[in-house]
Amino acid sequence: MNVVLHRDNLDHVAEIVALAERLKADRLELANTQYLGWALVNRRALLPTREQLEASRKIAAAARKRLLGKMEVLFVTPDYYTDYPKSCMDGWGRRFIVISPDGLVLPCHAAHTFPA
């Protein structure tokens, strides 16, 4: 199960975890919005506060520990709250690559949007 988080739903992480448990999901990715394209244009409305992010991160960490062996719980931090952009898709081409319809080979589905 993958849920995109932003300012308006980040305070519901505990409820989202509970839903994933009820659905017997084997993996829950709590993916904070990454601010590219449409999300960048709407960043002001979507970007959570540091306090919201920290509170939800703690809930996700507790769920990860509690559900170990039952459900994998991942929490993806928005790049605005990290020192460096995270490597996409488990390590920028280490495990996956993306081939676009025009034949462009990328280490991440969004790599073509990053400035050179």
Steps between C-alpha positions, in 0.01 A plus 500: 500500500640841405367826642620841389517732799475878513400774743129411498530127570828465691319518833315178410800263482379290795164452326675410174711238680184358658334480156803318357480253790127440440573441131784261598747688283848349500662838424401859577688787342425834661636715218514871570441707189814570302481849356537463125259604226146565628608455863773764463246751372280416803781466755371783720168317553647148530828526694450395863656668800806347663285425804247307290776308331675408825175387668407278206854362473479388864166328438643323194811391694287354778286317243811368323628358828162360609423340163848359433461167322134570415509817292786706362441867588698763308497874561634716217602850612445792261826629352436842654575351842819310410852617423508321163235357268452133573596239246193386315381144448743338745814673386510686169525206262650250744190284492256654249514715190223672309478504121274780378278457193753695290782261605666722762656281773476654847604400854172648630165580342547869581870534411425686176335780701807584709710796385838407351 
